[in-house]
Amino acid sequence: MKTRQVRFGIDVDGCLRDIFTVFNDLMKKNHPELVIKPEPDRYNMNNIDLPLPEKIKLWNGIYAKEIFADSPPMPGAIESFFRFQKWALERDIKLVCATKQTLENAHYTFDWLHRHGIHFSEYHITGDKHKLNLDYIIDDAPNHYEDWVSCGNKEQNFFLMSGVYNEYMDVTNRVKSYDDVIKILNKKKWQKVNV
């Protein structure tokens, strides 16, 4: 029986890069009249009193550089990711970058990853992460979780990186760091995927 390398998707925003705090801070500074509560409790930044398409225009246009190029890492994420990367390499698990954003802003992401010493052998800029032939994924977006499960992928193979905007979700694997992922996965016996 043939086997193949396990493929593990890694999201960038909300898992490595802290774009949500930066966007929230930009809105508080430049548009305080639109901020209706301190933090969002949904992924659509529901603390900002604008229709979602208007938020997206600000996000991807006016504030794109500040958000995608200049955002800091999530607290502790880089160090934790490197431990996870080492763990994965020791088990011959392929880490695949799977992030959703506009193609026009992707160069900021590639630059950001490389500035922080994070390299993947495969990159995907897509909202259809559930179609990438991944065995596992770490992501923070509720809609990506829903797509993953509704497409027939194993729910327990989705690791939801916890954020204030996804706390309402009931999932098997809610994690706060890549170290949490290692702890969960160390309980499993790793084998290559049969094809």
C-alpha positions as CSV (number, residue, x, y, z in Angstrom):
1,M,0.0,0.0,0.0
2,K,1.4,3.4,-1.0
3,T,1.6,6.2,1.6
4,R,2.0,9.9,1.3
5,Q,3.3,12.7,3.5
6,V,0.8,14.1,6.0
7,R,-0.2,17.7,4.9
8,F,-0.8,20.2,7.6
9,G,-2.3,23.6,6.7
10,I,-1.2,26.7,8.6
11,D,-3.2,30.0,8.5
12,V,-1.3,33.2,8.9
13,D,-3.7,35.9,10.2
14,G,-5.0,35.3,13.7
15,C,-2.6,32.3,14.0
16,L,0.8,33.9,13.4
17,R,0.2,37.6,12.6
18,D,-1.9,39.8,14.8
19,I,-3.9,41.8,12.2
20,F,-7.1,42.1,14.2
21,T,-5.5,44.1,17.0
22,V,-3.9,46.4,14.5
23,F,-7.1,47.0,12.6
24,N,-9.0,47.6,15.8
25,D,-6.4,50.1,17.0
26,L,-6.4,51.9,13.6
27,M,-10.2,52.2,13.8
28,K,-10.0,53.5,17.4
29,K,-7.4,56.1,16.5
30,N,-8.7,57.2,13.1
31,H,-12.5,56.5,13.3
32,P,-13.4,56.5,17.1
33,E,-17.0,57.3,16.3
34,L,-17.4,54.0,14.5
35,V,-16.1,51.9,17.4
36,I,-19.1,50.7,19.4
37,K,-17.4,48.3,21.8
38,P,-13.7,47.6,22.7
39,E,-13.3,44.2,21.0
40,P,-15.2,42.1,18.5
41,D,-16.9,38.9,19.5
42,R,-17.4,37.8,15.9
43,Y,-15.0,37.4,13.1
44,N,-16.6,40.2,11.1
45,M,-15.2,42.8,13.5
46,N,-18.7,43.5,14.8
47,N,-17.4,46.2,17.2
48,I,-17.0,48.5,14.2
49,D,-20.2,50.2,13.1
50,L,-19.7,49.8,9.3
51,P,-21.1,47.3,6.8
52,L,-18.7,44.4,6.2
53,P,-17.9,45.5,2.6
54,E,-16.8,48.9,4.0
55,K,-14.6,47.3,6.6
56,I,-13.0,45.1,3.9
57,K,-12.3,48.1,1.8
58,L,-10.4,49.7,4.7
59,W,-8.7,46.5,5.5
60,N,-7.5,45.6,2.0
61,G,-7.1,49.2,0.7
62,I,-6.4,52.2,2.9
63,Y,-4.8,50.3,5.8
64,A,-3.3,47.3,3.9
65,K,0.3,48.1,4.6
66,E,-0.2,48.8,8.3
67,I,-2.3,45.6,8.6
68,F,-0.5,43.1,6.4
69,A,3.1,44.4,6.4
70,D,3.5,46.0,9.8
71,S,1.4,43.9,12.2
72,P,3.3,42.2,15.0
73,P,3.2,38.5,15.6
74,M,0.5,37.0,17.8
75,P,2.0,37.0,21.4
76,G,4.4,34.0,21.6
77,A,3.3,32.6,18.2
78,I,6.7,32.7,16.4
79,E,8.5,30.8,19.1
80,S,5.7,28.3,19.5
81,F,5.4,27.9,15.7
82,F,9.2,27.0,15.5
83,R,8.7,24.3,18.1
84,F,5.7,23.0,16.1
85,Q,7.7,23.1,12.9
86,K,10.6,21.1,14.5
87,W,8.0,18.6,15.8
88,A,6.5,18.3,12.4
89,L,9.8,17.9,10.6
90,E,10.8,15.1,13.0
91,R,7.6,13.2,11.8
92,D,7.9,14.0,8.1
93,I,4.8,16.2,8.2
94,K,4.6,18.8,5.5
95,L,3.5,22.3,6.7
96,V,1.6,24.2,4.0
97,C,0.8,27.9,4.2
98,A,-3.0,28.4,3.6
99,T,-4.1,31.9,4.1
100,K,-7.0,34.0,2.7
101,Q,-6.4,37.5,1.5
102,T,-6.4,39.5,-1.7
103,L,-3.7,38.6,-4.2
104,E,-2.8,42.4,-4.3
105,N,-1.8,42.2,-0.6
106,A,-0.1,38.7,-0.7
107,H,3.4,40.2,-1.2
108,Y,3.1,41.8,2.3
109,T,2.4,38.4,3.7
110,F,5.3,36.7,2.0
111,D,7.6,39.5,3.2
112,W,6.2,39.3,6.7
113,L,6.7,35.6,6.9
114,H,10.3,35.8,5.6
115,R,11.2,38.7,8.0
116,H,10.1,36.4,10.8
117,G,12.1,33.4,9.5
118,I,9.0,31.4,8.6
119,H,9.3,29.4,5.4
120,F,7.0,26.9,3.8
121,S,7.6,24.7,0.8
122,E,4.0,25.4,-0.4
123,Y,1.9,28.5,-0.3
124,H,-1.8,29.0,-1.0
125,I,-3.7,32.3,-1.1
126,T,-7.3,31.1,-1.0
127,G,-10.5,31.1,0.9
128,D,-11.1,27.5,-0.1
129,K,-8.6,25.9,2.3
130,H,-10.9,22.9,2.7
131,K,-10.2,22.0,-1.0
132,L,-6.3,21.9,-0.6
133,N,-6.1,18.2,0.1
134,L,-4.9,18.9,3.7
135,D,-5.1,16.3,6.4
136,Y,-5.1,18.9,9.2
137,I,-5.3,22.6,9.5
138,I,-4.8,25.3,12.1
139,D,-7.0,28.3,11.5
140,D,-9.0,30.9,13.5
141,A,-11.8,31.7,11.1
142,P,-15.3,30.3,11.9
143,N,-16.2,30.1,8.2
144,H,-13.1,28.0,7.4
145,Y,-14.1,25.6,10.2
146,E,-17.6,25.3,8.8
147,D,-16.3,24.8,5.3
148,W,-13.8,22.1,6.5
149,V,-16.5,20.1,8.3
150,S,-19.3,20.5,5.6
151,C,-16.9,19.4,2.9
152,G,-16.5,16.0,4.7
153,N,-13.1,16.6,6.4
154,K,-12.6,15.2,9.9
155,E,-13.8,17.8,12.5
156,Q,-11.1,16.6,14.9
157,N,-8.4,17.5,12.3
158,F,-9.3,21.2,12.5
159,F,-7.4,23.1,15.2
160,L,-9.2,26.4,16.0
161,M,-6.8,29.0,17.1
162,S,-8.7,30.8,19.9
163,G,-9.6,34.4,19.5
164,V,-12.2,36.7,21.1
165,Y,-14.2,36.6,17.9
166,N,-14.6,32.8,17.9
167,E,-15.1,32.0,21.6
168,Y,-18.8,31.1,20.9
169,M,-17.8,28.1,18.8
170,D,-18.0,24.6,20.2
171,V,-15.1,22.7,18.6
172,T,-13.1,19.6,19.5
173,N,-9.7,21.2,19.2
174,R,-9.5,24.8,20.5
175,V,-5.9,25.8,20.9
176,K,-4.1,29.0,22.1
177,S,-0.7,28.1,20.7
178,Y,1.2,25.6,18.5
179,D,2.4,24.0,21.7
180,D,-1.3,23.1,22.4
181,V,-1.4,21.4,19.0
182,I,1.7,19.4,19.8
183,K,0.2,18.2,23.1
184,I,-3.0,17.1,21.3
185,L,-1.2,15.4,18.5
186,N,1.3,13.6,20.7
187,K,-1.6,11.6,21.9
188,K,-2.0,10.2,18.4
189,K,0.2,7.6,16.7
190,W,1.6,9.2,13.6
191,Q,1.7,7.4,10.3
192,K,1.9,8.4,6.7
193,V,-1.5,8.7,5.0
194,N,-2.6,5.7,2.9
195,V,-3.4,6.5,-0.7
